[in-house]
């Protein structure tokens, strides 16, 4: 029976040296678990940037890290790593809110949107209600959205008008 089962069974069992050292892939996985994490993939960061800046996915109602990871076709933990380590945000909400606040600041500074209520701008930017928007906006800018709009309107000329003035002066 040893000849029939013993040799095959013994060959199938790992040797003690293999258990201790493992393959190179197993050692790398163990090293990653011990704190040495793989670098964030630049391609993932570019794809994430495209979704946020071009497609403006942050405006999507109910956007979650799981939903965003599914759209990027990556595991959720890899997306978290990209947001935290690759981009330096403390969490997914801080990451989303950066884009949402930038969007709201642009709308509040736009003179063509002076008649648009702050609530509408907040909802368009991806916030679901005015309270969290006001708190997040003030934490990011130091002023309320209404104060920000007032300050933006008080500034002499917009950036586009100032650029036009420079071109006229250069032509002279």
Buried (B, 14 or more C-beta within 10 A) or exposed (E): EEEEEEEEEEEEEEEEEEEEEBEEEEEEEEEEEEEEEEEBBEEBBEBBEEBBEEEBBBBBEEBEBEEBBEBBEBEBEBBBBBBBEBBEBEEBEBBBBBBBBBBBBEBBBBEEBEEBEBBEBBBBBBBEEBEEBBEBBBEBBEEBBEBBBEEBEEEEEBEEEEEEEEEEEEEE
